[in-house]
Amino acid sequence: MRFGCAIFRMTAAAVFVCATLAAPVVAGPVPMAQNAHINDELRAGFAGDVLRKTCPTLSARMLVVMGRLWDLKAYAEAQGYTSADYDAFRNDPVQKKRLKDEAAAYLAAAGAKPDDAESYCAVGEDEIAKNTPLGQLLRSTR
């Protein structure tokens, strides 16, 4: 009888060890500042805002912009962030500055030049023509 108890204990211990090792590690989402999709979408929004304010022939497709913001919030929540996390990230002045600076660098690399509204118009028209995420936020009157 003693032998049977020892085998039972060894089997139970083996099952416990296997179950513990096989269990997935539950980790929270990466910091929102490291989530590429969220940052890309917000950066596109900031770049679009600069383009529409600088180029007189570009305007925002506001229903698209608002829809994308709602979709982005739903995406963030599906990734494990709370609504409060998302709102705090969007309103964080440090993150806003970082994303605006990155948007400005993107626009400069695409050909936008300070004090040259036409260069911003050209970048915006190009984004619209390419149907990029940024271009989808804009409308041209040309």
N, C-alpha and C positions, 0 to 999 in steps of 0.2 A: 504494500500500500504506500509505503514511503517513496518508492521509486516513481509511482504515478503522480504523486504530489509535486515532486521535483520537476518532472516533465511538464506538468501543467504550468508551474511557475515560470519555467524557461520559455514555454510557448507564449504565455501571456506577456512576458517581458519583451520577447521578440516582436510580437504584434504591436506593443506600445512603441517600441523604438522605431519600427517601420512606419507606423502611422505618424509619429512625430517628425521623422525625416521627410516624409512625403507631403506633409502639409505645406501649402504655399505660404511664403512669408508675406504678410499683409503690410504693405507700406503705403503711405499716403502719396499723393501726386507730387511730382517734382515742383519746386518753387515756380510760381506763375511766371516770373521773369525769365525762366529757362524753358518755358513751353513755347516751342517754335510757332505753332499755329496761332496761338493767342497773340503773340508778339507780332507776327507777320500781318495779321488782320488789323491790329491797332495801328501799326506803323503805316499801313496803306491808308487808313482813315486820316492820320495826321498829314501824310503827303497830299492826299486829296484836298484836305482843308487848305493847305498852303497854295496848291494850284488854283483852286476856285477863287481864293482871295487875291491872288496875284494876277491872274489872267482874266481879262474882261470877257472873253468869249467862252469861258468854262463855268459851269455851275454844278452843284451837287445833285445827284439823283436821290433826294432825301428819303423816299420810301425804300429804296435799295439800301441806303446807309442804315436806316433804322432797323430794317429786316436783318441786315448782317450783324448789327449789335445784339439783337435778340437771339439770333442763331449762335453767336459767339458765347453769349451767356449760357445758353443751353448746352453747348459743347463743353464749356468749363465745368458746369455742374455734372455732366456725364463723365468727366475726367476725375471727379472726386472733390472738386473745389466747392465751397458753399457759395451761395448768392452773395453773402457778405464779403467773402474772400475776393470775388470778382469785382464787386463795387469798390472795395478798398483799393484794389490794384489799379483800376481805371482812374481813381481819384487821387492816387498817390503822386505828389508833386515830383518826387525823385524819378519815378517810373515815367511820368509824363515827359519830363525833360529828356530822359534817356531816349525814349521813343521818338520825340520830336527831333532830337539831334540826329538820330539814325535816319529818319525820314528826310531831313535836310541833306544829309550826306548822300542818300540815294538819289535825290533830285539833282544834286550837283554832279554826280557821276553820270547821270542820264543827260546832262547838258544844260541844266538850268543855271543861269548866271544872275547874281545879285544885280538889282537895278536894271534888269532887262526882261520886262514882262513877256515879250515875244518868245524868249527862250523857255519860259514856263509854259506858255501856250503850246509850243512845239512838243515839249515833253508830255503834256497832257493829251494832246492829239495822238501822239505815238502810243501812249498807254491805252487810249480808247481803241485805236486801230488794232492793237495786239490783243484786245479783250482780256487784259491782265486783271487781277483782283482790284488794283488801283483804278484802272480804266473803267471797270464796271461801276464805280462809284460816281463817275463824271458824265456830264452831258456837254456837248459842244454846240454853239450856235453858228458855227462855220458851215 
